[in-house]
Amino acid sequence: MQSYIGRFAPSPSGPLHFGSLICALVSFLHARQANGAWLVRIEDVDTTRVKAGADQTILSQLQAHGMQWDGETLYQTARNKAYQHALDTLREKQLVYACSCTRQEIKSKGKYYTGTCRDRELPFEGNAIRLINNCTDSSFIDLHLGNVEVDPSFCSEDICIKRKDGLFAYNLAVVLDDIAQKVSHVVRGADLIDTTIQQQQIYRLLGEKAPKYFHLPAICIEHGRKLSKQNHAAPIQNNQASVNLICALKIIGLSTDTLDENMPVDGLIQWAIENWSPNLLAKRREILFSGINTV
């Protein structure tokens, strides 16, 4: 059995930008240096955000930048039966309930959901479904950042696992997918760091072991605002792959003075595998986009 299985799981809401390239690269290098498998999963569970053709664009961008994944590409929309089966199991154990609260109603009562509908016995049909969360943990050990503290109120918030519109929620889907793919290490941006505690709780309730987590700095436009598709980040261009990679390698801590923009992509990737170390990566949650030489 493969001892290390990592993954890169982009949302097909648009092409990869520079921030997502860095996330993919660190995830790829982490897996390859461990002689492990590196999987690619298309996280299209939120079909309202999917852009036609974006999945193929993303896959072509990864290949153009020298990152070839192992095995077949998994699509979340092919796994609705698995998500429903897990939800049914949790319902049989009386670990879920229906919730009619809107985002506006939740926000009006404070920052986090406070269990308003837990004892209301609302019908499941036409309502969101929440997982009863009695988690008492508010910290975890990250492979990169060490001890991470998360707001206890967020950690113990009852978790939405199916939305009112009938779509399964990210937290449930991502956990079930990682279990199905036997993912041992999750390398992702620090913008997702707070969700780790809630996801670890879902693992516990499902009787499964959570993977190890490694959170790298998110590339941000300004403090607390990451470079993203929603913020209209420019897509990376395949015909500038070597330039893109050299810039990304510099951001993740490598000295790139000996590298040439005319070097082949495969050569750059092999050089990175041989020379990069996680210890070179900044131990913080974000890097400001304005403070780096971008492509």
N, C-alpha and C positions, 0 to 999 in steps of 0.2 A: 504494500500500500504506500502511496506517495505520502511522505511525512509532511511536506509543505505544499499547500494548495492556496494560492492567492487568486485575486480576481480584480478586474477593473469593470465597473458597472455604470456606464454612462446612461443618461436619459436622452432619448432621441427627440429632444425638443429643439435641436439645432446642431450644427457642426461643432467639433471641438475647437476651443479657443486656447490661448496660451496657458491659462490657469489649469484647464483640464489636461493639457499636454503634460504639464509638470506632474500632476497627480498620476497620470498613466505611466509616466517614465519612472517615477519613484516606486510605484507598485510593481512594474516590470523588473526593474533592477533588483528589488528586494527578493523577488521570487527566483530570478535567475541565479543570483549569488548564493541562494540556498539550495541550488540544484532542484528547485521545485517546479510545479506546474503553475502556469499563469492562464487564467480563464478570462473570457470576456462575456459579460451578460448585458443584454439590452434591457434597461429598466423602464419598460413602457406600460407599467401597471396603471399610471394615470393617463389614460387615453386622450383626455382633454388637452394635454400638452404636447402630444406627438405631432411632429411635422413629417409629412410624407417624404420618404427618401432619406431622412436624416440618419437612419441606422446604417445604410450603405455608405453614406458619406463618412461617418465616423469610422467604420471598419476600414475604408480606403485610407483615411488619414493615419490610422495606427500602422497599417502596413507600409505606407510611404515613409513613415518615420522609424521603420526598422523594428517594430514591435509586433511580432507574430504570436498569436495566442495558441493555446493547446486545446484540442478537441473542438466540439461544435459550439456555436454561439447559442446561448439560452435566451429566450424571450419570455418575459414575465406573462404576457398575454396568453401564452400557451399553458399556463399553470393555474388557471382559475379553479379547476377541480381540486387541485391540491390545497389551495388556500381555503376553499369552502369546506373540505374535509377537516382541516385543522380547526376552523371556526366551529364546526359541528361538534367536534371533540371537546373543545373548550366550553361549549354551551351545555353539553351533557354533564360536565363537571361543575356547572353553575358558576363559571368564572367570568361570564360576560353578561351584559345587559344592554338594553336599547336606550338611546339618548336622543332627545329631540332638540337639544340646545344648539343655537346658531353660534357662529364665531363672535358675532356682535354681542350676544347675550353673555357669553363666557368672558369676553373682554370687559364688559360693563361691571363684572363682579370681581375683577382682579386679573392678574397676569396669567394664572393657570386655572385649569378646570378643577372644580372642587367637589365633584361627585354629586351634582344636583339631582341627576336622574337615577342614581344607583338603586333607590328603594321605590321607585315609582311604578315598576312593572309595566312599562310601556310595550306596545307590540313591536316586534322586530321589523315587520314590514314597514317600509317608508321612513325608518329612522336609522341613525348611525348606530354602530355597535361598539361598545367599549369593553376593554378587558379590565377586570378588577385588579388593581395594583396595590399590594400591601408592602411594597419594597421599602426596606429601611436603609439600604445602602445609598450613600451620596458621594462615593469616591471609587475610583478604580485605578489600576496601574496600567499606564500606557507604555508601550515598548520604546517610544521616543521621548515623550514628555514626562515620564515618571508618574508620580501621584497626581491625579486630576480630581479636583473637587467640583461638584455640580450642585446647583441649588436643590436642597432637599425637597422643596415643594414641587419642583419639576420631576424629580426622580420618582415620587410617589403618586403622580397624576395618573388617573385612570386613562389607559391608552386607547385611542381610537384605532380599531383594526379593520373596520369597514365603514365607508362613508355613506352618507344619506342617499347619495346618487347611485349607490349599488357597487361602486368601485372599491376594491380592497385597498387598504391603506399601506403606505410605504413600510412602516415598522414591521407589520406582520409579513409582508411579502419578502422583504430583504432577509429576515431571519429564516423563513422557510426555504428560501433559495440557497442560502449559505449552508443550511443543514443538508439539503438535497445534493449539493455539489461538494460536500465534505470540505468546505473551506476552513482552513486552519489559521490563516492570518488575513486580517482585513487592513489594508493600507489605504487611507483616504484622507481628505482634507479636514483640517481642524474645525471647519464650520459645522461639521456633523458630530463633534465630540460629545455634546450634551446628550444626544440620542443614545449613546452607548449604554448608559445605565438602564434605560427603558428596554432596549433590545436584549440586554443580559437578563432582565427579568422575564421576558418572553421565553428565552431559552430555558430558564428554570421551570416555568410553568408547563413547558412542553417536555420536560425531563431530558433536555439535551445540554451538552457542554458548549459553551460559547467559545468562539475563536479568540486569538490574541489580537489586540488592536494596536495600530501604529498610525498616529495622526500627524500629518505634516502641515506646515504653515499654509494657510489659504492665501492666494494672491488677491489683494484687495485694492479697489479703486481709492477708497478712503477707509479710515478706521471703522470696522464693523460692517463694511459693505464690499462683499467679494466681487471679483471679476466674474461675470456670469452671462449666460445667454439673455436673461431677463434685463440685464443692464447693457445689452447690445454690444457685447464684446466681439471684436473682429475674429472671424474664423482663421485658423492657421492654414497656410497655403502649402500644398504638397510639393509644389515646384521650388519651395524654399526650405525643404526639410532639413538640410545640413545646417543652414543658418539658424533655424528654429531650435534644433537640438543643441547646438553650441551655446546659444543663449540660455536654454533650460539647464544645461549641465553647469553653467556658471552659477545660476540661481540656487542649485542644490548643493553648492559648496566646492565644486571642482575648479582647479586652475586650468583655464582653457587656452593659455598662451601658446601652447604647442600645436593647437588644433587649427586646421585650415578649412575655410568654408567650401573648398572644392573637394574635401575628403568625401568618400562615399558613405552613405548612411550606415551601412552594415559595419564599416570600420569604426565609425563613431560609437555605435552601440556596443561593439565588442570592447573598445577602449573604456567605455563607461563601466561595463560589467567588471573589468579588471581593476579599475581605479577608484570607483565610488565607494564610499562608506556612509552608513547612516549617521555616524558621528560628525560628518561634515555638514549635515543639514542643521539649519538654525533651529534652536529649541524654543520656538515661540509659536503662537497661534496664527499669525498673519505676517505677510510681507507686503508693503505698499507698492503698488504697480508703478507709481510715479518715481520710486526710488531705485528702479532697476533699468537697465538698457533693454528695452523690449524690441520685439521684431515687428 
